[in-house]
Amino acid sequence: MKAIDVKDVNKSFKVGREMREILKPTNFSVEEGEFVAIIGPSGSGKSTLLTIIGGLQQPDNGEVLIADKPFSSQKEKDRAKLRFEEVGFILQDSNLVPFLTVEKQLKLVNKVEKTRFDKERSDELLDDLDIMHLKDKYPSDLSGGERQRVAIARSLYHDPSVILADEPTASLDTERAFEVVDILARETKEKNKAIIMVTHDTRLIDRCDTVYEMNDGVLSIRE
């Protein structure tokens, strides 16, 4: 089953006095249980595609479906609900809440969802990402790499069916980067998730099932 289905999506932005098509008409899908990487130079349209898939911005044309449900054409309220239920974001900026400890960053998800805290799931993620010893620390006490690992734990905690990762290992050293990608690969297979990872680090793509390249707004499969 297709977890993500992008149909004839494109996006243009005004640059100076001109409209520039950053993302040319794109058709693209990701199956459940598939780990996809998108590589390409800065400014090629990778992050634009990712934010459109995640509903953070609207395409000029076309449609995105998440779990066979129309997504980009929905009203913002309905899109936000589906995004929260189905999509996990891992961004370059960790976006942690400064006054919450590491463990409470995950508990915040339960507060928003009005669900019970899953200590077993929380401990599993914190342990896998080697930040269990930091669970009572605040973001200001953490290094950039540690904050990023907390953000990854938070994005996986509510068990989304789709995970969108924009340079998730940018602030990590090589060993930690491979550990994080291995965790994402395991989540993909064990929990049948669909994961898209945008990355400049081609060393990581061996863990992925499918690799695409983005150049000048054109997405193509990497042979």
C-alpha positions as CSV (number, residue, x, y, z in Angstrom):
1,M,0.0,0.0,0.0
2,K,1.2,3.5,-0.8
3,A,1.8,5.5,2.4
4,I,2.7,8.6,0.4
5,D,1.5,9.5,-3.1
6,V,2.5,12.7,-4.8
7,K,0.6,13.5,-7.9
8,D,1.7,16.2,-10.4
9,V,2.9,18.5,-7.6
10,N,4.8,21.7,-8.4
11,K,5.8,24.9,-6.6
12,S,7.1,28.3,-7.7
13,F,8.4,31.2,-5.6
14,K,9.0,34.8,-6.5
15,V,12.7,35.6,-6.7
16,G,13.1,39.3,-7.4
17,R,10.7,40.2,-10.1
18,E,10.5,36.7,-11.5
19,M,8.6,33.6,-10.6
20,R,10.9,30.7,-10.4
21,E,9.7,27.1,-10.5
22,I,11.6,25.5,-7.6
23,L,9.8,22.2,-7.8
24,K,8.8,21.0,-11.3
25,P,5.7,18.7,-11.8
26,T,6.5,15.7,-9.7
27,N,5.0,12.2,-9.4
28,F,6.4,10.2,-6.5
29,S,5.3,7.5,-4.1
30,V,6.6,5.6,-1.1
31,E,5.2,2.3,0.1
32,E,4.6,1.2,3.6
33,G,7.8,-0.3,4.9
34,E,10.0,1.6,2.5
35,F,13.0,3.8,3.5
36,V,13.7,6.4,0.8
37,A,16.6,8.9,0.6
38,I,16.6,12.1,-1.5
39,I,19.9,13.6,-2.3
40,G,21.0,16.6,-4.3
41,P,22.6,20.0,-4.0
42,S,21.4,22.9,-1.8
43,G,18.5,24.8,-3.5
44,S,17.6,21.9,-5.8
45,G,14.0,21.5,-4.3
46,K,14.5,18.7,-1.8
47,S,13.2,20.5,1.3
48,T,10.4,22.1,-0.7
49,L,9.2,18.7,-1.7
50,L,9.5,17.4,1.9
51,T,7.5,20.3,3.4
52,I,4.8,19.9,0.7
53,I,4.5,16.2,1.5
54,G,4.2,17.1,5.2
55,G,1.6,19.7,4.6
56,L,3.7,22.6,5.9
57,Q,3.2,24.4,2.6
58,Q,0.8,24.0,-0.2
59,P,1.7,23.0,-3.8
60,D,0.7,25.3,-6.6
61,N,-0.9,22.3,-8.4
62,G,-1.4,18.6,-7.8
63,E,-2.2,16.6,-4.7
64,V,-0.5,14.7,-1.9
65,L,-2.2,11.7,-0.4
66,I,-1.2,10.3,3.0
67,A,-2.4,6.7,3.7
68,D,-4.8,7.1,0.7
69,K,-6.3,10.2,2.2
70,P,-6.2,13.5,0.2
71,F,-3.9,15.7,2.3
72,S,-2.8,18.9,0.6
73,S,-6.3,19.9,-0.7
74,Q,-7.9,19.6,2.8
75,K,-8.8,22.6,5.0
76,E,-6.0,23.6,7.3
77,K,-7.8,22.3,10.4
78,D,-8.3,18.8,8.8
79,R,-4.8,18.8,7.4
80,A,-3.3,19.7,10.8
81,K,-5.2,16.8,12.4
82,L,-4.0,14.3,9.8
83,R,-0.5,15.7,10.0
84,F,-0.3,15.3,13.8
85,E,-1.8,11.7,13.7
86,E,0.2,10.3,10.7
87,V,3.4,12.4,10.2
88,G,6.5,12.7,12.2
89,F,9.0,15.4,11.4
90,I,12.8,15.4,12.1
91,L,14.2,18.8,11.1
92,Q,17.7,20.2,11.2
93,D,16.6,22.5,14.0
94,S,15.6,20.3,16.9
95,N,12.8,22.8,18.0
96,L,12.7,21.5,21.6
97,V,10.6,23.3,24.2
98,P,13.3,25.1,26.3
99,F,11.5,24.7,29.7
100,L,10.8,20.9,29.4
101,T,13.2,18.1,30.3
102,V,14.1,15.5,27.8
103,E,11.5,13.0,29.1
104,K,8.9,15.7,29.3
105,Q,9.5,16.6,25.6
106,L,8.0,13.2,24.9
107,K,5.2,13.5,27.5
108,L,4.2,16.7,25.7
109,V,3.0,14.5,22.8
110,N,0.7,12.7,25.2
111,K,-0.6,15.9,26.5
112,V,-1.5,17.1,23.0
113,E,-3.0,13.8,22.1
114,K,-4.7,13.3,25.4
115,T,-3.2,9.9,25.8
116,R,-1.3,8.1,28.5
117,F,2.5,8.3,28.8
118,D,4.1,5.2,27.3
119,K,7.2,4.8,29.6
120,E,8.3,1.5,27.9
121,R,8.3,3.2,24.4
122,S,10.0,6.3,25.8
123,D,12.7,4.4,27.6
124,E,13.3,2.2,24.5
125,L,13.9,5.3,22.3
126,L,16.0,7.1,24.8
127,D,18.1,4.0,25.3
128,D,18.5,3.3,21.6
129,L,19.6,6.9,21.0
130,D,21.9,6.8,24.1
131,I,20.3,9.7,25.9
132,M,18.6,7.9,28.7
133,H,21.1,9.4,31.1
134,L,19.9,12.9,30.0
135,K,16.2,12.4,30.6
136,D,16.0,14.9,33.4
137,K,18.1,17.5,31.6
138,Y,16.9,20.6,29.8
139,P,17.8,21.6,26.2
140,S,20.2,24.2,27.4
141,D,22.2,21.5,29.2
142,L,22.6,19.5,25.9
143,S,25.0,19.6,23.0
144,G,23.6,20.2,19.5
145,G,23.9,16.5,18.7
146,E,22.1,15.5,21.9
147,R,19.3,17.9,21.2
148,Q,18.9,16.4,17.8
149,R,18.7,12.9,19.2
150,V,16.0,14.1,21.6
151,A,14.1,15.5,18.6
152,I,14.4,12.2,16.8
153,A,13.0,10.4,19.9
154,R,10.1,12.8,20.1
155,S,9.2,12.4,16.4
156,L,9.2,8.6,16.7
157,Y,7.5,8.4,20.0
158,H,3.9,8.8,18.9
159,D,4.4,6.1,16.3
160,P,3.5,8.0,13.1
161,S,3.0,6.0,9.9
162,V,5.1,8.5,7.9
163,I,8.4,10.1,9.0
164,L,9.9,13.0,7.1
165,A,13.6,13.7,8.0
166,D,15.4,16.8,6.7
167,E,19.1,16.3,7.2
168,P,18.5,14.4,10.5
169,T,22.2,13.6,11.1
170,A,23.6,17.0,10.2
171,S,24.7,17.8,13.8
172,L,25.9,14.3,14.6
173,D,29.3,12.7,14.4
174,T,29.8,9.8,12.0
175,E,29.1,7.1,14.6
176,R,26.0,8.7,15.9
177,A,24.8,9.4,12.3
178,F,25.0,5.7,11.4
179,E,23.2,4.7,14.6
180,V,20.3,7.1,13.9
181,V,19.9,5.9,10.3
182,D,20.0,2.3,11.6
183,I,17.2,3.2,14.0
184,L,15.2,4.7,11.2
185,A,15.8,1.7,9.0
186,R,14.6,-0.6,11.8
187,E,11.5,1.5,12.4
188,T,10.7,1.2,8.7
189,K,10.8,-2.6,8.6
190,E,9.6,-3.6,12.1
191,K,6.7,-1.1,12.2
192,N,6.0,-0.9,8.5
193,K,6.5,2.9,8.3
194,A,7.3,5.0,5.3
195,I,10.4,7.2,5.8
196,I,11.8,9.9,3.5
197,M,15.2,11.2,4.5
198,V,16.7,14.3,2.7
199,T,20.5,14.2,3.1
200,H,23.8,15.5,1.7
201,D,25.6,12.5,3.3
202,T,25.8,9.8,0.6
203,R,27.5,7.5,3.1
204,L,24.1,6.9,4.7
205,I,22.2,5.9,1.6
206,D,23.3,2.3,1.7
207,R,20.8,1.8,4.5
208,C,17.9,3.0,2.2
209,D,15.7,0.9,0.0
210,T,15.4,3.6,-2.8
211,V,17.5,6.6,-3.5
212,Y,16.3,9.6,-5.6
213,E,18.2,12.6,-6.8
214,M,16.8,16.2,-7.0
215,N,18.4,18.6,-9.5
216,D,16.9,21.9,-10.5
217,G,13.5,20.9,-9.2
218,V,13.5,17.6,-11.1
219,L,13.2,14.3,-9.1
220,S,14.7,11.2,-10.6
221,I,15.6,7.7,-9.3
222,R,19.3,7.1,-8.7
223,E,20.5,4.1,-10.7
